[in-house]
Amino acid sequence: MTYQETLSALADPTRRAILEALSGSPHSVGELSAQLPVSRPAVSQHLKTLAAAELVLANRQGTRNIYRLNPNGMAALRAYLDRYWGDVLSGFAEDINQTKR
């Protein structure tokens, strides 16, 4: 999975809302669709995209899949974004130092 594919998966507001819901606790498709203004099949498709981006995992429980955040995928995304955050902070510090001179 590339970062471009992961970021592309996060471009959709419904997928971001699903991640927000899963950040609290694991949920089934039905539980997620009850919280969102989209159908169960649409939630399933969004979860498929998030799983392909390695951001969520599914565990089979009886006839249902229970989805949760993938700690490894989320850690990789954070490491990628932290790299840019470090650059932003360095640039900010540089601007402050130039302003003081």
Backbone as a chain_set.jsonl record, in Angstrom:
{"seq": "MTYQETLSALADPTRRAILEALSGSPHSVGELSAQLPVSRPAVSQHLKTLAAAELVLANRQGTRNIYRLNPNGMAALRAYLDRYWGDVLSGFAEDINQTKR", "coords": {"N": [[0.85, -1.182, 0.0], [0.58, 2.149, -0.888], [1.355, 5.497, 0.25], [-0.04, 7.353, -1.178], [-2.316, 5.94, -2.005], [-3.44, 5.43, 0.488], [-3.95, 8.029, 1.435], [-5.713, 8.796, -0.549], [-7.858, 7.119, 0.026], [-8.694, 8.328, 2.351], [-9.738, 10.666, 1.444], [-12.441, 10.819, 1.109], [-15.3, 12.018, 2.786], [-17.151, 10.337, 4.115], [-15.694, 8.01, 4.585], [-13.797, 9.042, 6.329], [-15.491, 9.653, 8.449], [-16.265, 7.085, 9.176], [-13.808, 6.096, 10.127], [-13.559, 7.791, 12.336], [-15.713, 6.878, 13.898], [-14.871, 4.266, 14.383], [-12.66, 4.751, 15.901], [-13.409, 4.937, 18.508], [-14.512, 2.442, 19.256], [-14.796, -1.009, 18.129], [-17.043, -1.824, 15.402], [-19.952, -3.175, 13.75], [-21.097, -3.434, 10.322], [-23.805, -2.734, 10.215], [-24.104, -1.264, 12.613], [-22.429, 0.885, 12.045], [-23.701, 1.972, 9.772], [-26.02, 2.885, 10.923], [-25.169, 5.138, 12.182], [-24.482, 6.831, 10.184], [-25.313, 8.775, 7.221], [-25.728, 6.965, 5.076], [-26.316, 3.952, 3.153], [-26.26, 0.452, 4.196], [-24.956, -1.199, 2.208], [-23.364, 0.794, 1.014], [-21.73, 1.574, 3.153], [-20.364, -0.83, 3.479], [-18.895, -0.885, 1.082], [-17.256, 1.363, 1.46], [-15.819, 0.466, 3.695], [-14.462, -1.629, 2.53], [-12.696, -0.248, 0.873], [-11.226, 1.133, 2.834], [-10.089, -1.049, 4.143], [-8.491, -2.089, 2.094], [-6.675, -0.052, 1.999], [-5.347, -0.569, 4.231], [-6.191, 0.457, 6.676], [-8.268, -0.39, 8.268], [-9.379, -3.365, 9.987], [-11.064, -6.524, 9.761], [-12.966, -8.684, 11.763], [-14.421, -11.8, 11.904], [-17.492, -12.545, 13.341], [-19.68, -14.781, 13.992], [-22.281, -14.317, 11.81], [-21.562, -11.815, 11.122], [-19.23, -9.199, 10.267], [-16.916, -7.596, 12.256], [-15.571, -4.503, 12.486], [-12.489, -2.776, 13.019], [-9.999, -0.296, 13.825], [-6.877, -0.548, 12.152], [-4.022, -0.972, 13.824], [-1.377, -1.022, 12.836], [-1.554, 0.062, 10.241], [-2.576, 2.606, 10.83], [-0.476, 3.6, 12.375], [1.558, 3.702, 10.471], [0.493, 5.645, 8.759], [0.459, 7.821, 10.507], [3.234, 8.131, 10.976], [4.042, 8.911, 8.449], [2.663, 11.38, 8.175], [3.717, 12.73, 10.396], [6.281, 13.227, 9.579], [5.979, 15.371, 7.83], [4.896, 17.218, 9.587], [7.036, 17.711, 11.301], [8.706, 19.077, 9.514], [7.123, 21.351, 9.088], [7.09, 22.509, 11.663], [9.826, 23.055, 11.957], [10.175, 24.944, 9.933], [8.505, 26.949, 10.909], [9.83, 27.638, 13.298], [12.154, 28.627, 12.195], [11.174, 30.89, 10.829], [10.33, 32.427, 13.023], [12.78, 32.917, 14.296], [14.035, 34.477, 12.333], [12.406, 36.694, 12.331], [12.915, 37.771, 14.838], [15.438, 38.787, 14.52]], "CA": [[0.0, 0.0, 0.0], [1.337, 3.399, -0.931], [0.74, 6.596, 0.989], [-1.006, 8.002, -2.064], [-3.552, 5.158, -1.924], [-4.007, 5.646, 1.82], [-4.509, 9.381, 1.474], [-6.87, 8.794, -1.444], [-8.953, 6.494, 0.776], [-9.151, 9.29, 3.358], [-10.279, 11.858, 0.792], [-13.904, 10.789, 1.18], [-15.77, 12.361, 4.14], [-17.812, 9.194, 4.751], [-14.649, 7.124, 5.094], [-13.236, 9.691, 7.523], [-16.49, 9.48, 9.516], [-16.151, 5.691, 9.613], [-12.619, 6.011, 10.974], [-13.89, 8.456, 13.604], [-16.57, 5.975, 14.664], [-14.074, 3.113, 14.8], [-11.627, 5.148, 16.861], [-13.953, 4.719, 19.842], [-14.656, 1.004, 19.5], [-15.151, -1.758, 16.92], [-18.459, -1.797, 15.023], [-20.411, -3.927, 12.579], [-21.584, -2.579, 9.232], [-25.107, -2.209, 10.627], [-23.896, -0.222, 13.625], [-21.866, 2.06, 11.372], [-24.696, 2.594, 8.891], [-27.0, 3.575, 11.774], [-24.57, 6.416, 12.575], [-24.126, 7.591, 8.979], [-26.432, 8.981, 6.288], [-25.555, 6.126, 3.885], [-26.865, 2.606, 3.303], [-25.334, -0.62, 4.58], [-24.055, -1.544, 1.099], [-22.387, 1.88, 0.829], [-20.756, 1.443, 4.247], [-19.533, -1.989, 3.145], [-17.949, -0.488, 0.042], [-16.269, 2.25, 2.086], [-14.96, -0.374, 4.532], [-13.591, -2.378, 1.609], [-11.648, 0.689, 0.475], [-10.377, 1.37, 4.008], [-9.33, -2.278, 4.382], [-7.458, -2.149, 1.061], [-5.676, 0.955, 2.377], [-4.761, -1.097, 5.467], [-6.571, 1.311, 7.798], [-9.188, -1.126, 9.134], [-9.345, -4.825, 9.976], [-12.362, -7.14, 10.024], [-12.981, -9.957, 12.476], [-15.707, -12.482, 11.709], [-18.194, -12.986, 14.546], [-20.935, -15.356, 13.506], [-22.615, -13.903, 10.442], [-21.186, -10.408, 10.947], [-17.852, -8.74, 10.37], [-16.725, -6.485, 13.181], [-14.44, -3.717, 11.988], [-11.731, -1.953, 13.963], [-8.836, 0.339, 13.219], [-5.667, -1.356, 12.033], [-2.97, -0.193, 14.488], [-0.187, -0.902, 11.989], [-1.852, 1.008, 9.165], [-2.701, 3.946, 11.407], [0.877, 4.015, 12.782], [2.284, 4.062, 9.249], [-0.051, 6.928, 8.319], [0.94, 8.852, 11.428], [4.662, 8.342, 10.711], [4.109, 9.678, 7.204], [2.236, 12.752, 8.451], [4.659, 13.328, 11.35], [7.433, 13.711, 8.809], [5.633, 16.708, 7.347], [4.694, 18.066, 10.75], [8.377, 18.122, 11.712], [9.144, 20.101, 8.557], [6.338, 22.561, 9.354], [7.59, 23.111, 12.905], [11.16, 23.602, 11.694], [9.972, 26.172, 9.16], [7.916, 27.927, 11.814], [10.895, 28.085, 14.175], [13.054, 29.435, 11.364], [10.493, 32.177, 10.62], [10.37, 33.16, 14.28], [14.151, 33.361, 14.502], [14.315, 35.552, 11.389], [11.627, 37.85, 12.765], [13.591, 38.329, 16.017], [16.7, 39.441, 14.103]], "C": [[0.889, 1.236, 0.0], [0.606, 4.472, -0.134], [-0.291, 7.315, 0.124], [-2.348, 7.264, -2.017], [-4.241, 5.36, -0.571], [-4.647, 7.019, 1.905], [-5.727, 9.5, 0.564], [-8.083, 8.179, -0.745], [-9.536, 7.47, 1.797], [-9.766, 10.544, 2.753], [-11.799, 11.941, 0.918], [-14.379, 11.081, 2.608], [-16.485, 11.21, 4.852], [-16.778, 8.234, 5.323], [-13.976, 7.727, 6.326], [-14.196, 9.549, 8.7], [-16.464, 8.044, 10.045], [-14.937, 5.518, 10.515], [-12.866, 6.657, 12.328], [-14.717, 7.531, 14.488], [-15.769, 4.793, 15.204], [-12.985, 3.481, 15.797], [-12.104, 4.945, 18.299], [-14.045, 3.246, 20.204], [-14.986, 0.311, 18.182], [-16.656, -1.726, 16.673], [-18.711, -2.728, 13.846], [-20.857, -2.924, 11.512], [-22.916, -1.945, 9.621], [-24.989, -1.094, 11.642], [-23.346, 1.054, 12.99], [-22.912, 2.751, 10.502], [-25.771, 3.32, 9.693], [-26.497, 4.951, 12.193], [-24.324, 7.347, 11.387], [-25.323, 7.738, 8.046], [-26.273, 8.194, 4.98], [-26.054, 4.715, 4.192], [-25.793, 1.612, 3.763], [-24.414, -1.015, 3.43], [-22.992, -0.465, 0.856], [-21.318, 1.821, 1.914], [-19.818, 0.279, 3.963], [-18.488, -1.648, 2.088], [-16.862, 0.435, 0.601], [-15.302, 1.451, 2.964], [-14.001, -1.199, 3.682], [-12.416, -1.501, 1.176], [-10.684, 0.939, 1.631], [-9.536, 0.142, 4.343], [-8.208, -2.421, 3.353], [-6.331, -1.155, 1.349], [-4.991, 0.598, 3.697], [-5.046, -0.228, 6.691], [-7.55, 0.639, 8.743], [-8.978, -2.63, 8.96], [-10.745, -5.341, 10.279], [-12.145, -8.464, 10.751], [-14.365, -10.555, 12.33], [-16.249, -12.918, 13.059], [-19.564, -13.489, 14.119], [-21.16, -14.968, 12.062], [-22.175, -12.477, 10.142], [-19.667, -10.24, 10.945], [-17.836, -7.567, 11.34], [-15.444, -5.785, 12.767], [-13.812, -2.905, 13.109], [-10.583, -1.313, 13.217], [-7.675, -0.645, 13.189], [-4.522, -0.565, 12.656], [-1.732, -0.001, 13.613], [-0.397, 0.107, 10.859], [-1.952, 2.435, 9.67], [-1.333, 4.478, 11.842], [1.697, 4.436, 11.568], [1.809, 5.412, 8.711], [0.461, 8.054, 9.206], [2.419, 9.153, 11.178], [4.841, 9.183, 9.452], [3.753, 11.142, 7.455], [3.172, 13.462, 9.425], [5.89, 13.877, 10.649], [7.175, 15.132, 8.299], [5.453, 17.686, 8.5], [6.034, 18.573, 11.266], [8.925, 19.212, 10.805], [8.418, 21.422, 8.805], [6.85, 23.262, 10.608], [8.972, 23.719, 12.719], [11.05, 24.914, 10.924], [9.413, 27.287, 10.012], [8.987, 28.502, 12.737], [11.874, 28.979, 13.422], [12.455, 30.822, 11.119], [10.536, 33.036, 11.885], [11.761, 33.716, 14.53], [14.527, 34.51, 13.562], [13.594, 36.83, 11.787], [12.303, 38.542, 13.95], [14.84, 39.101, 15.636], [16.438, 40.78, 13.544]], "O": [[1.828, 1.347, 0.789], [-0.593, 4.372, 0.122], [-1.291, 7.823, 0.63], [-3.402, 7.9, -1.992], [-5.467, 5.449, -0.495], [-5.768, 7.154, 2.395], [-6.668, 10.23, 0.877], [-9.205, 8.66, -0.905], [-10.735, 7.44, 2.073], [-10.266, 11.398, 3.484], [-12.371, 13.028, 0.841], [-13.902, 10.447, 3.549], [-16.427, 11.122, 6.079], [-16.96, 7.704, 6.419], [-13.625, 7.005, 7.26], [-13.757, 9.344, 9.832], [-16.626, 7.825, 11.246], [-15.025, 4.865, 11.555], [-12.433, 6.134, 13.355], [-14.456, 7.411, 15.685], [-15.965, 4.37, 16.343], [-12.444, 2.604, 16.471], [-11.287, 4.797, 19.208], [-13.702, 2.846, 21.316], [-15.406, 0.962, 17.225], [-17.446, -1.615, 17.61], [-17.814, -3.026, 13.058], [-20.976, -1.727, 11.774], [-23.132, -0.756, 9.386], [-25.693, -0.088, 11.549], [-23.745, 2.161, 13.352], [-23.0, 3.978, 10.496], [-26.373, 4.271, 9.196], [-27.291, 5.833, 12.521], [-23.996, 8.519, 11.571], [-26.243, 6.92, 8.078], [-26.634, 8.682, 3.909], [-26.194, 4.337, 5.355], [-24.595, 1.895, 3.723], [-23.209, -1.158, 3.637], [-21.849, -0.783, 0.529], [-20.133, 1.998, 1.63], [-18.611, 0.386, 4.182], [-17.336, -2.07, 2.187], [-15.689, 0.302, 0.254], [-14.103, 1.726, 2.975], [-12.86, -1.436, 4.077], [-11.277, -1.963, 1.121], [-9.469, 0.955, 1.437], [-8.393, 0.276, 4.779], [-7.099, -2.827, 3.698], [-5.178, -1.39, 0.987], [-4.168, 1.355, 4.211], [-4.248, -0.179, 7.627], [-7.664, 1.043, 9.901], [-8.475, -3.096, 7.938], [-11.521, -4.681, 10.969], [-11.266, -9.252, 10.402], [-15.368, -9.894, 12.6], [-15.555, -13.58, 13.831], [-20.49, -12.704, 13.912], [-20.334, -15.252, 11.194], [-22.386, -11.981, 9.036], [-18.932, -11.029, 11.538], [-18.658, -6.656, 11.242], [-14.375, -6.392, 12.704], [-14.49, -2.416, 14.012], [-10.232, -1.731, 12.113], [-7.517, -1.469, 14.091], [-4.085, 0.428, 12.072], [-1.108, 1.059, 13.644], [0.488, 0.91, 10.565], [-1.474, 3.365, 9.022], [-1.057, 5.668, 11.696], [2.445, 5.412, 11.627], [2.616, 6.226, 8.263], [0.851, 9.113, 8.715], [2.814, 10.319, 11.171], [5.699, 10.065, 9.404], [4.46, 12.042, 7.0], [3.398, 14.665, 9.298], [6.468, 14.875, 11.079], [8.063, 15.984, 8.34], [5.822, 18.856, 8.389], [6.154, 19.743, 11.63], [9.541, 20.166, 11.279], [9.028, 22.489, 8.741], [7.024, 24.481, 10.61], [9.259, 24.784, 13.266], [11.75, 25.879, 11.228], [9.801, 28.445, 9.858], [9.048, 29.715, 12.938], [12.359, 29.974, 13.962], [13.167, 31.823, 11.196], [10.758, 34.245, 11.808], [11.903, 34.87, 14.935], [15.26, 35.417, 13.958], [14.119, 37.927, 11.598], [12.265, 39.768, 14.053], [15.256, 39.993, 16.375], [17.372, 41.475, 13.143]]}, "num_chains": 1, "name": "protein.A"}
